[in-house]
Amino acid sequence: MSKVEDFLTTEEEQEIVEAIRVAEKNTSGEIRVHLEKTTKLDPFDRALEVFNELKMDETQLKNGVLIYLAVKDKTFVICGDQGINEIVENDFWDSTKDVMVAHFKNGNFKQGLIDGILRAGEELKKHFPWSEDDTNELSNEISKG
């Protein structure tokens, strides 16, 4: 599957957006998903570029998390901002990727993304709990490039 538009159905996209909303409900953290067909850059470098393009580096507590997928390349990266990276266990992002890969290998991309999102949300909730003055700083919609 090489076209980003064909990667997920509209219904699957809405379920992922709902997972982001649920994951962010109890945290000040921000989670985004970005899909694109391919990248000529190293996937991690491209994910960092997208992280900045989406202004995820501008969250107040530096607690944004990006799940970046290059669909045709069959690769993905999870990027956390400085605030969350300084707090989580060293293997947190790798273990989150492992959970997602288990679904991806079976072609269940929607569930892999949802599980990764919810897992990130639980970790964000521990370290960055929601408070009365929190606002949703970034869109929950899936971005595409």
Secondary structure, DSSP 8 states (H G I E B T S, - for coil): ---HHHHS-HHHHHHHHHHHHHHHTTBS-EEEEEEES--SS-HHHHHHHHHHHTTGGG-TTS-EEEEEEETTTTEEEEEE-HHHHTTS-TTHHHHHHHHHHHHHTTT-HHHHHHHHHHHHHHHHHHHSB--TT----S--S-EE-
